[in-house]
Amino acid sequence: MRTQRAALSFGALIFILAMLLAGCSTGGSSNKIILTYWYTENAQQAPAIRDLIIKFEQQNPNVTINAQHIDPTTAHDKFVQAAKANKAPDVFRADIRWGAEFAADGYLADITSMESSFDKSDYLTTPLTYCEYQGKLIGLPQTTDLLVLYYNKSLFSAAHLNGAPTTWEQFDADNRALTHGAQYGWAWQASSYYTQQFIFSFGGELFKGSGKSLSPAVNSQSTITALTYLKQELAYAPKPDFANGVNTAMSAFESGQAGMIMANQSDYSTLLTGSAFAKNHGALGVAAIPMDTATGNTPRSPVGGQEYVMFKGTQQPTAAFQFMQFMSSAPSQSYLATKDNLLPTRHTNYSDPQVQADATLMAFAALLPTQKATPVFKQAAQVYDPSSGFDTNLQKFVNGQETAATAAQNISASFQSLLNG
């Protein structure tokens, strides 16, 4: 009788423990994992992301992805706030310039030991560079980006121009030919980010060195020459809109008011919706950023892109990395490339028949050698913020309040303050 009561007590104990374990589970069963993922793709791109998430969950039935869309314009600050409160998502799609800052502030997991050297070797060098900080791997590249020259083939034909300009001299000549009445040769976004290509193409740099030896390099004759040329060409563009420059310039090009614009590869799908191209996609031409004849065909196109990063405070690092690997895998990247016109970050993708069959993607791929990588450092994302002084002095120069030399000098001083901060 005593033995039977002991057995019942033991059975009751096992039952209670089982209920307690079930109650602590994240998904209602002891092996169910829920990962929170923040993605920033736009409305056109989001369906493909959701497709991949469904496929991952089918392949990994013990993992559920709680996918939440975050406005890309507020994503940086929202992640910082969440990380400080230890409530950041397990995985986050971040701009490539945010990674170093997040890692320096202790918000990101070091995934160096999780990624195999074989898989790592498949990534293109430039996008992978932005996923490394102080010798550690802090992210996996999702897509790479670059500035390209878009041009309206219909307007070029009407002006008897054959093909896109390859040099700044040709760019100037084309601007003159295209500008008449209410039509302009090109449109400029009136911001520092869309000024870099001029500086780089004339042989200039924003920074030099790395780590503790990093210092501003923008105060140079190359920058002065670039700014002077930019101001010259603004005679053939709509008046710079320093308050809403990107939207204003894009609208001018999309409507056919301007014949050229230098914008990101990732803007391609949006440009196709403009009235000048919606009914004739073939009218949208793509070419490399023009080059300075004296400097030559040097890398000059600012690099953009996105990466997957893992929050250091995640309770499921293994599952989180598994999800990151899946999303950045060659099959996933090929799918996003063909669905969303995003440039893959793996060598393997560019030999994929699906990608090779897309003439537009391959046209962009041919321009990847023009990408200009810049140093990876904590304050990199702030270079284009008002606080850096880049935009402020650029605006003063364009408005005639500063000479090109003074602007270059002041921007350099602002950059130094940024590094010192």
C-alpha positions, 0 to 999 in steps of 0.5 A: 500500500505504501509502495502504491502511494509512492508510485502515485506520488512519483507519477504526479510529480512527473505530470506536474514537471511536464506541465511546467515545461510546457508552460515555459515553451515559446510555442506550446511544445517543448521544442517549438522556437519562435524567432522575431525578424524585422525586415525593411523591404518595400511593398513591392519586395515584401511578398518575395520575403514572405515566400522565403519565410514560408519555405524556411518554416516548411523546412524547419517545422520546429521554428516559427518566424514572427516577421515584422515590417519596419519602416526603413527610415526609422529602422536604425533608431528603432533597433537601437532603442530595442537593443538598449532595452534588451528587446531587439529582434533575433534577426534584423535586416540592416543597412550595411553601414549600420553593422559597425555601429551596432557591433561597436555598441555591443548589440550584435552577436559575433557569428565568426565561428558559426559560418564555415570558411567554404560558405564565406568564400562564396560571398563577393568581397565588397559586400562581405567587407561591410559584414566584418568589424574588428576581425569578427563576422557580424552579419551575412550579406543579403543584397549589394547595391551601387549608384548607376546612371539611368537615362531616358532612351526616348529623350536621347533619341529625340536629341540625336544622342547615341548611347549613355555618356561614358565620360564627364565631358560627354555628360556635359555635352549630353546635358547641353543637348537635352536641356531646352524649354521645360526639359533638363539634362539630368536631375540631382538629389541635392545631398551628400550621398549623391555627390560622392561619385563625383569626388571618387571619379576625380580621384578623391576620397572621403577618408583614408586609413583604417582603425585608429589611423582613420582620418578625413581625406576629403580636403583635396584638389580632387574634391575641389575639382569634383564640386566645381564640375558638379556646380557647373552641371547644375545649370542643366538640372532642376533647381536643387531641392535640399529639403526633399531632394531624392523625391523631387529628382526621382519625380523629374526623371520618372516623368520625363522632365529630366533625361538622366539621373544617378540613382541606386540599382535598387531604384530600378523597379520604382523608376519603371513605374514612372510615366516615362517608362511604365508603358515602355520599359525599354526606354529606361537605359542603364550605364556606369557612372561617367568617368574622368578622362584623366583619372580613368576607369577607377571605382567610383560608385558608392556601395549600398546594400543590406545584411542580416545581423543577429541580436547579441541577446537572442535566446536562440542563436543556433536557430537565428543563424540557421534562418540567416543562412537560409535567407542569404543562401544562393537559392534564396538570393537567386529568388530575390534577384529574379523577383525583386531585381536585387543584386545577389552577394554570392559568386554562385548566383551569377552562374545561376541560369535563372539570374543569367537569363535576366538581361537587366540583372546581368547589365547591373552585374557588369557594373559591379567593378565600379563599386567604391568601397569605403572604410568600415567604422562605427560612425560610417552611417553618420557621414551623410547625416546633417551632423556631419557637416557634409550636407550643410557645407555642400548646400552653402557651396551650391548656393554660393556662400562658400567656395569649393575649397572652403567647403572641402576644408569645412567638410574635412573638419566636420569629419574629424569632429565626427571621428573624435566624437 
